[in-house]
């Protein structure tokens, strides 16, 4: 049984971690204010003198659900930073008052200035959404001050990663009952062109992340390598039976490479984790930034966040939801460790995903989307939920 699996069965104690220090909270507060200023005052083109603006000019303009969500999310870090800074010094109620007061000054001030900026519309609904985000950020700060590492936490989170990979690889789950269709699928796979290195890297990293998630689950009574092989062959075999899905030789090669990598590094946990971080992060970046034609003809435009949110529609393509969910969850999983708190891993991965989506504005044929960012946030909160649940279980056990 692997070292992590053994740790799952034997570990009953979590490492406590403190919330971000007051200096770190103030730094987050400053960065949050700068981001808010940028997104509220973009594109920085004044069409009227500032003297003509007034608070009374803020009206109930037309707004979309994306506008409301964006304005709430925009002020969440502000409220969380105030909550961190006030923790241990002021009550939660006073922290909410401070967060709302600061958010009100920023929101009303920027909404007033927007009356003089080309293409921007001041709205009282934006102010309400901003204050809502600031209020919600204070309890969020207390929520994410969790234990740093627990093996059982990674076990439950690993199950989330495995399920997402299964959904992304097997949807729509409708196998054909005719063996002839299976043979045709295999023949077409072998007759297709040789898979590109990008696809092989994509599948190698994907199966490596799935194997690592299974390794972290730690409930197996048989050798992990046998479980990896059984799961991979089940997925690849099931794909052959699905009439609407074309099997990919690159996925077979990627599965074999991932299994061989785990076989070689099964007794070197530290090297295995470092290699996995590089592999999964590299595969994600290659897939997100292909075809790498960053040309002068493409204009880099740092889109306002609400413009990205308006593209979010998780219902249109469940495969895309599962794939984005898997990769963001896998990235958080491989970077979450004894030295990295859950909120740090989730925040770092979310920032990385957002940067890749914005970088796609310079790539031919690529369209930025908020769905990957949304799935990264979902994965981060799922990890926090598993940590919270394990913390409660540990405290309840200790009182018995």
Beta strands, then each sheet from edge to edge (+ up, - down):
end
